């Protein structure tokens, strides 16, 4: 009897050992590549830098772990970055991949199709990736164009950054995100599919954008610099409209970010419950008080202001209505960021690229430092802060086990000089090497 019990227990133990061994073999990640990093920004939140580290990347495009020294694994490809500074792939929280401001902008509104926009998006997505930005939020593009591009990148059919997309902006009829500056017949054709009036209309527009595939709802709470109309930069969506948009978006699990320049519109949007402010040009003390409530960010896009200020002086690109607004926006954004720094609000990196040329995204780092932030703080805005803002914690913004293998490398030390980020020498996105100089 005892012998039978012993044999039965032995069999159960052997079966358990075999089973757990099988699980261990199944769960053991297979290393596809190993990046040998001379210097590694091991923790963007503290600025901790380690030397001579190995980043193990799995076949699934995720990071398995980081080990001290230059290790090897059988069958794994060694990626030599021993003479470079390695850091997480950068995140731009405000781009427009399917377009770029230029002297032909008005005629292209009526000569290019959404398919043309998508094809331009393919080119601009690659430029953005090569600049070291492995994740972007695209805030304002034709639905079909940007959602198709997002899918193509996710399916690895097109080289580009991970895309979080709003699609068409929810905007008041005739407002910043609607068609302006054309004859009434052309306006009727070009008007935004997400233009709305009244709380019910704006609630409906928000729900339809989510139905179409929006990851985030982008609204135009105020006038805009590049609207071809002399409508100013003040509040355009009413308080009831703002509240309806936020209520509808939050009920369906989407965050809301508000394009806003004038302080009245900024604060109205924040009181209505928006999650972040794009630009925030004329923010005041009340703005910063509201921004400190909850998980809120400001996305300053100083580069857009810097660029259109230059265009206003050069002439030939902006209309008279645009030029008048553009002359003051660059200095105003820089001044706002200095106030934001003093107020201690959270900032996520964003450039509004598409206003400025795609691929120049890293120029924003230098403007952030000019506003008084340290290089580390600027890098935090484009890594851990932006990941939190876009709800990508655990996926992007760090080089750590379980995160996507979004990794870049530069010559020099970006913690000493952020200008080094203008010349990214190595780019890996989701485990695939796209640039290696």
C-alpha positions in Angstrom: 0.0 0.0 0.0 2.8 2.4 1.0 4.8 1.5 -2.1 1.8 2.2 -4.4 1.2 5.6 -2.7 4.9 6.4 -3.1 4.8 5.5 -6.8 1.7 7.5 -7.3 3.2 10.6 -5.7 6.4 10.1 -7.7 4.4 10.0 -10.9 2.5 13.2 -10.0 5.8 14.9 -9.1 7.4 13.9 -12.4 4.3 15.0 -14.3 4.4 18.4 -12.5 8.1 18.8 -13.2 7.5 18.0 -16.8 4.6 20.5 -17.0 6.4 23.3 -15.3 9.5 22.6 -17.4 7.3 22.9 -20.5 5.9 26.2 -19.2 9.4 27.5 -18.6 10.5 26.6 -22.1 7.4 28.2 -23.6 7.8 31.4 -21.5 11.6 31.8 -21.9 11.8 34.7 -24.4 13.9 34.3 -27.5 16.5 37.0 -27.9 16.5 38.4 -31.4 19.1 41.1 -31.0 21.3 42.7 -28.3 22.2 46.4 -28.3 25.6 47.1 -26.8 25.3 50.6 -25.3 28.3 52.6 -24.3 26.1 54.9 -22.3 22.5 54.3 -21.5 19.8 56.6 -20.1 18.6 53.9 -17.7 16.0 56.0 -16.0 14.6 59.1 -17.6 12.8 60.2 -14.4 16.1 60.6 -12.5 18.6 61.0 -15.3 20.6 57.9 -14.2 23.1 56.9 -16.8 24.8 53.5 -16.9 27.9 52.6 -18.9 28.6 49.4 -20.9 25.1 47.9 -20.9 23.4 45.3 -23.0 19.7 45.7 -24.1 18.2 42.3 -24.9 15.4 42.5 -27.5 13.0 39.7 -28.1 11.6 38.4 -31.4 8.3 40.0 -30.5 9.9 43.5 -30.6 9.8 44.0 -26.9 12.6 44.5 -24.5 13.5 41.4 -22.5 15.9 43.1 -20.1 19.0 45.2 -19.6 22.2 43.5 -18.3 25.5 45.0 -17.2 28.5 44.4 -19.6 28.5 43.4 -23.2 26.7 40.1 -23.2 25.9 37.7 -26.1 23.3 35.0 -26.7 23.4 32.2 -29.2 21.8 33.3 -32.5 21.2 36.9 -31.4 22.4 39.8 -33.6 24.8 42.2 -31.9 24.0 45.9 -32.5 27.1 47.8 -31.7 26.4 51.2 -30.1 29.4 51.1 -27.7 30.6 54.6 -28.8 27.2 56.2 -28.4 24.6 57.5 -25.9 21.5 55.3 -26.0 18.1 56.5 -24.9 14.4 55.6 -25.4 12.7 56.5 -28.7 11.3 60.0 -28.6 7.6 60.8 -28.5 6.0 63.8 -30.3 2.6 64.5 -28.9 1.4 66.8 -31.7 2.1 66.3 -35.4 0.2 66.4 -38.7 1.8 63.7 -40.8 -0.4 64.0 -43.9 0.3 67.7 -44.6 3.0 70.3 -44.5 2.6 74.1 -44.6 3.9 75.7 -47.8 3.3 78.3 -50.5 0.8 76.0 -52.3 -1.4 75.3 -49.2 -4.5 77.0 -50.5 -4.6 75.4 -54.0 -3.7 72.0 -52.6 -6.9 72.1 -50.5 -8.8 71.7 -53.8 -6.4 69.8 -55.9 -5.2 67.0 -53.6 -7.3 64.0 -52.5 -7.3 62.1 -49.2 -5.3 59.5 -51.0 -2.7 62.1 -51.8 -2.6 63.0 -48.1 -2.1 59.4 -47.1 0.9 59.1 -49.6 2.4 62.3 -48.2 1.9 60.8 -44.8 4.0 57.8 -45.7 6.9 60.1 -46.6 6.5 62.2 -43.6 6.2 59.2 -41.2 9.5 57.9 -42.4 11.2 61.3 -42.0 9.8 61.5 -38.4 11.0 58.0 -37.6 14.5 58.7 -39.0 14.6 61.8 -36.7 14.4 59.5 -33.7 10.6 59.8 -33.0 9.2 56.4 -32.6 5.7 57.4 -31.3 3.6 60.4 -32.4 0.1 61.7 -31.7 -1.4 63.0 -35.0 -3.9 65.7 -34.1 -5.9 66.7 -37.1 -5.9 64.9 -40.5 -8.5 63.4 -42.9 -9.9 60.3 -41.2 -9.3 57.9 -44.1 -5.8 59.1 -44.7 -4.5 59.0 -41.1 -6.3 55.9 -40.0 -5.0 54.0 -43.0 -1.5 55.2 -42.3 -1.8 54.2 -38.7 -2.8 50.7 -39.7 0.0 50.4 -42.3 2.6 51.3 -39.7 1.1 49.0 -37.1 1.2 46.1 -39.6 4.8 46.9 -40.6 3.9 47.7 -44.2 5.2 51.2 -43.9 8.2 52.6 -41.9 7.0 55.1 -39.4 6.4 55.8 -35.7 3.6 54.3 -33.6 0.6 56.6 -34.4 -2.1 57.7 -32.0 -4.6 59.6 -34.1 -7.5 61.9 -33.6 -8.5 62.1 -37.2 -10.6 65.2 -38.0 -10.8 67.8 -35.2 -14.1 68.5 -33.6 -14.5 72.2 -34.4 -17.3 74.8 -34.3 -18.9 75.6 -37.7 -16.7 78.1 -39.4 -14.1 77.8 -36.6 -10.4 77.1 -36.7 -10.7 73.5 -37.9 -13.3 74.2 -40.5 -12.8 75.4 -44.1 -12.2 79.2 -44.3 -11.0 81.7 -47.0 -12.8 80.1 -50.0 -15.9 81.0 -51.9 -19.1 79.7 -50.3 -19.4 76.9 -53.0 -15.9 75.6 -52.2 -16.5 75.9 -48.4 -19.5 73.7 -48.8 -17.3 71.0 -50.3 -14.4 71.4 -48.0 -16.0 71.9 -44.6 -15.0 69.6 -41.9 -17.0 66.4 -41.3 -16.6 67.1 -37.5 -17.7 70.7 -37.6 -20.6 71.2 -35.2 -22.9 73.7 -33.5 -24.8 73.4 -30.2 -24.2 70.8 -27.4 -26.1 68.0 -29.1 -24.4 68.6 -32.5 -20.9 68.5 -30.9 -21.8 65.5 -28.8 -22.8 63.7 -32.0 -19.6 64.8 -33.8 -17.5 63.5 -31.0 -19.2 60.1 -31.0 -18.8 59.8 -34.7 -15.1 60.5 -34.5 -14.8 57.7 -32.0 -16.8 55.5 -34.2 -14.5 56.3 -37.1 -11.5 55.2 -35.1 -10.1 58.2 -33.1 -7.7 57.2 -30.4 -8.1 60.7 -28.8 -10.5 63.6 -29.4 -8.8 66.8 -30.6 -10.9 70.0 -30.4 -10.4 73.5 -31.5 -11.5 75.5 -28.4 -10.2 78.8 -29.8 -9.2 80.4 -33.1 -6.0 79.4 -34.7 -3.0 81.2 -36.2 -3.3 79.4 -39.6 -7.0 79.8 -40.0 -7.4 81.9 -43.1 -9.8 84.2 -41.4 -9.5 87.3 -39.2 -11.5 85.6 -36.4 -8.8 86.1 -33.7 -7.5 83.6 -31.1 -10.3 83.7 -28.6 -12.8 81.1 -27.5 -14.9 79.6 -30.3 -16.6 76.5 -28.8 -19.1 77.6 -26.2 -19.1 76.3 -22.6 -22.1 73.9 -23.2 -20.4 72.6 -26.4 -17.1 72.0 -24.6 -18.9 70.2 -21.8 -20.8 68.0 -24.2 -17.7 67.0 -26.1 -15.8 66.0 -22.9 -18.8 64.1 -21.5 -19.2 62.1 -24.7 -15.5 61.4 -25.1 -14.9 60.3 -21.5 -18.1 58.1 -21.6 -16.5 56.2 -24.5 -13.0 56.0 -23.0 -11.3 58.7 -24.9 -9.2 61.6 -23.6 -9.8 65.1 -25.0 -7.0 67.5 -26.0 -7.8 71.1 -26.8 -6.1 73.4 -29.3 -6.3 76.7 -27.4 -4.5 80.0 -27.7 -6.6 82.7 -26.0 -6.8 82.5 -22.2 -10.6 82.6 -22.1 -10.9 79.5 -24.3 -8.0 77.7 -22.5 -9.6 78.1 -19.1 -13.1 77.3 -20.4 -11.8 74.0 -21.9 -10.0 73.1 -18.7 -13.1 73.9 -16.6 -15.1 71.6 -19.0 -12.8 68.8 -18.2 -10.4 68.5 -21.1 -7.3 66.4 -20.4 -4.6 68.5 -22.0 -4.0 71.8 -23.8 -2.2 72.2 -27.1 -0.2 75.5 -27.4 -1.7 77.3 -24.4 -0.1 80.5 -25.7 -1.8 83.1 -23.4 -2.1 80.9 -20.3 -2.4 82.7 -17.0 -2.2 81.8 -13.3 -5.7 80.3 -13.4 -4.7 78.1 -16.4 -1.8 76.7 -14.4 -4.0 76.1 -11.3 -6.4 74.1 -13.4 -3.7 72.2 -15.2 -2.4 71.0 -11.8 -5.7 69.3 -11.2 -5.8 65.7 -12.3 -3.7 64.0 -14.9 -3.3 67.0 -17.2 -0.6 68.2 -19.5 0.3 71.2 -21.6 1.8 70.6 -25.0 3.6 73.8 -25.9 4.5 73.4 -29.6 7.0 76.3 -29.4 8.5 75.1 -32.7 5.3 75.9 -34.6 5.4 79.5 -33.2 9.1 79.8 -34.0 8.5 78.7 -37.6 5.4 80.8 -38.5 7.1 83.8 -37.0 9.9 83.4 -39.5 7.4 82.8 -42.3 5.5 86.0 -41.4 8.7 88.0 -41.8 9.7 86.2 -45.1 6.4 86.6 -46.8 5.1 84.4 -49.6 3.5 81.6 -47.6 1.0 83.0 -45.2 -2.1 85.0 -46.1 -2.6 88.5 -44.6 -4.9 87.1 -41.9 -2.4 84.4 -41.0 0.6 86.8 -41.0 -1.0 89.2 -38.5 -1.5 86.4 -36.0 1.8 84.7 -36.7 4.1 87.7 -35.9 3.5 87.5 -32.2 2.9 83.8 -31.6 6.6 82.6 -31.3 7.7 85.1 -28.5 4.3 84.5 -26.7 4.8 80.7 -26.6 8.4 81.1 -25.3 7.1 83.5 -22.6 4.3 81.0 -21.7 6.7 78.2 -21.2 8.8 80.3 -18.8 5.6 80.9 -16.8 4.7 77.2 -17.0 8.1 76.3 -15.6 7.7 78.6 -12.7 4.2 77.2 -12.1 5.4 73.6 -12.1 2.8 72.2 -14.5 3.4 69.0 -16.3 4.6 69.4 -19.9 4.5 66.8 -22.8 6.7 67.3 -25.8 4.9 68.3 -29.0 6.0 70.3 -32.1 2.9 70.7 -34.4 5.2 69.4 -37.2 3.4 69.8 -40.5 3.3 73.5 -39.6 7.1 73.3 -39.6 8.8 70.7 -41.9 8.7 67.1 -40.8 12.0 65.6 -39.6 12.9 68.8 -37.7 11.0 67.7 -34.6 14.1 67.7 -32.3 14.4 71.5 -32.7 11.8 71.8 -30.0 14.3 70.5 -27.4 16.5 73.6 -27.9 13.5 75.9 -27.5 12.5 74.2 -24.3 16.0 74.7 -22.9 15.9 78.3 -24.0 12.7 78.6 -21.9 14.7 77.7 -18.8 14.3 73.9 -18.5 17.2 71.6 -18.2 18.2 69.1 -21.0 17.0 66.2 -18.7 13.6 67.9 -18.2 13.2 68.4 -22.0 14.0 64.7 -22.6 11.5 63.7 -19.8 8.9 65.6 -21.7 9.6 63.5 -24.8 9.7 60.2 -23.0 8.1 59.5 -19.7 5.8 62.5 -19.7 4.6 62.1 -23.2 4.0 58.3 -22.6 1.9 59.1 -19.6 0.0 61.9 -21.5 -0.8 59.5 -24.3 -1.6 56.6 -21.9 1.3 54.5 -23.2 2.8 53.7 -19.8 4.3 50.2 -20.0 4.7 50.5 -23.7 6.8 53.6 -24.6 9.1 56.1 -23.0 11.6 53.8 -21.2 14.2 51.1 -21.9 13.0 48.4 -19.5 11.7 44.9 -19.6 8.3 44.6 -21.2 8.4 47.9 -23.1 8.5 48.1 -26.8 12.0 48.1 -28.2 11.9 51.8 -29.3 15.5 52.8 -28.9 17.7 55.5 -30.4 21.4 56.5 -30.1 23.3 59.7 -30.7 26.9 60.9 -30.6 27.7 63.1 -27.7 25.7 63.6 -24.5 22.1 65.0 -24.9 22.0 65.6 -21.1 24.7 68.2 -21.7 23.6 69.5 -25.1 20.2 68.7 -26.4 21.2 69.8 -29.9 22.8 66.4 -30.3 19.3 65.0 -30.7 19.1 66.9 -34.0 21.4 64.2 -35.4 20.1 60.8 -34.4 22.4 58.1 -35.6 20.5 54.9 -34.7 16.8 54.1 -34.6 15.1 50.9 -33.6 11.3 50.9 -33.5 9.4 48.0 -32.1 12.5 45.8 -32.4 13.3 46.6 -36.0 16.4 48.6 -37.0 15.4 51.4 -39.3 18.6 53.5 -39.2 22.2 52.6 -38.3 25.0 54.9 -39.3 
